[in-house]
Amino acid sequence: MGKSLSNKIKVKAKELGVSVVGIADASLYREAPENHRPGDILQGATGVISIGIPLSRAVLQEAWPTQYTRSIFSSTVLIDQICFQLSVWLESQGVDSIPIPSRGPLYMEALSGNILGDLSHKHSAMLAGLGEIGINTLLLNPDYGTRLMLGSVVINGDVLPDRPFDGSVCLGEKCMKCVTSCPVGALRPTGIIDKVRCAKYYRQFQDLYFETWGLYACRSCRSVCSKIVEKSQ
């Protein structure tokens, strides 16, 4: 049944409007922080469905900060709706599942000061074969670069997972433009990011743009990387 259910899941996800979809093996999250693994979220979890919808190139490269922010909001709402619908459909197939919120800041450990989501969408996408995590700590997809907005659904059904991504998309030391483009030096050449420094920067205008939490998201490393990655493919 595993292959049959996996195929059904992918067909249903595409029907709901996703551009890419894969299934990660729940047993491969051993290096994830405690309480942030699929089995911590759903008892008996067997896999994680990873979905992605791309932002348009114009939004990422040319839109004003407020327009880009609004697109981020809209895309995460859409992804959450798709994950919710997918979860309801899975229940009709006799499979338990829990959709993971796409939009921050819904941090499981917010009270402790740690900036960690319930489950890492980008690591789930990598384990589901959708791309590589680059030096900028973002998912790099061969077709969409860094433009994918991601969502995840934890499941405990009999699925056949995809193989983790083993290709090379990030140009590494040959590029490093993501590191040099960061306005606050939050990125390290080793692929480590200072999350607090990054977050403080993109929240600095919240008194002016309170509706969008400041400007919500800086896109310097994301924009410069997508230009390079998509051009090189």
C-alpha positions, 0 to 999 in steps of 0.5 A, spaced: 500 500 500 505 504 501 507 506 494 499 507 492 498 511 498 504 516 496 502 516 489 495 518 491 498 524 496 502 527 490 496 527 486 492 530 491 497 535 493 498 537 485 490 538 485 490 542 491 495 547 487 502 545 489 508 546 485 513 541 488 511 535 493 515 529 496 515 525 502 520 524 507 522 518 511 520 520 519 526 516 521 531 520 518 530 526 523 535 523 528 539 530 528 533 534 529 532 537 536 529 534 541 521 535 541 522 537 534 521 531 530 515 528 527 514 522 532 514 528 537 508 531 534 504 525 532 505 518 535 507 513 530 509 518 525 512 514 519 513 520 514 512 528 513 509 530 506 513 536 504 510 541 499 512 548 495 509 554 492 514 559 488 513 566 489 514 570 482 521 572 480 518 579 480 516 579 487 522 576 489 527 581 485 523 587 484 517 588 489 517 594 494 518 591 501 511 592 503 509 588 497 514 582 498 511 582 505 504 581 503 506 576 498 509 572 504 503 573 508 499 571 502 503 565 500 503 562 507 496 562 508 495 559 502 500 553 504 496 552 511 490 552 507 493 546 502 496 543 508 489 543 512 485 540 506 490 535 505 490 533 512 482 532 512 483 528 505 488 524 509 483 522 514 478 520 509 483 515 507 484 512 514 491 516 515 492 520 521 496 527 520 498 534 523 499 540 518 505 544 521 504 552 520 508 555 515 507 562 517 512 564 523 513 566 529 509 560 531 515 557 535 514 551 539 520 554 544 518 561 544 518 562 551 525 560 552 527 565 547 529 559 542 527 561 535 525 554 532 519 552 529 515 546 531 518 542 525 523 544 520 520 545 513 527 546 509 530 540 512 523 536 511 524 538 504 531 536 503 529 529 506 523 529 501 528 530 495 526 537 493 532 541 494 539 542 498 540 547 504 545 552 501 550 556 505 544 562 506 540 556 510 535 556 505 532 551 501 535 551 494 531 547 489 533 546 482 527 549 478 525 555 483 532 556 486 530 560 493 523 562 491 519 556 494 515 557 500 514 551 504 509 547 508 509 540 511 504 535 514 506 529 519 503 523 517 503 516 520 500 512 514 504 506 510 507 511 505 513 510 501 518 516 502 522 519 497 530 519 497 533 525 500 536 530 495 543 528 493 544 533 488 548 540 488 545 547 487 549 551 492 555 554 488 559 554 495 565 557 496 565 559 488 560 564 490 558 567 497 554 572 495 549 571 500 554 572 505 556 578 503 549 581 501 547 580 508 546 587 511 547 585 518 553 580 517 548 574 520 550 569 515 557 565 516 561 562 510 560 555 514 552 555 513 550 558 520 546 564 521 545 568 527 537 568 527 537 573 533 541 578 529 537 577 523 530 577 526 532 584 529 534 587 523 527 585 519 523 587 525 526 594 526 521 598 522 515 595 526 513 602 529 512 604 522 509 598 518 505 595 524 501 591 520 506 587 517 510 586 523 516 592 521 517 589 514 517 582 516 522 579 512 529 581 509 530 578 502 537 580 501 540 573 501 534 570 498 534 574 492 541 574 490 542 567 491 535 565 486 538 570 481 545 566 481 542 559 482 536 559 477 541 562 471 546 557 472 541 551 471 
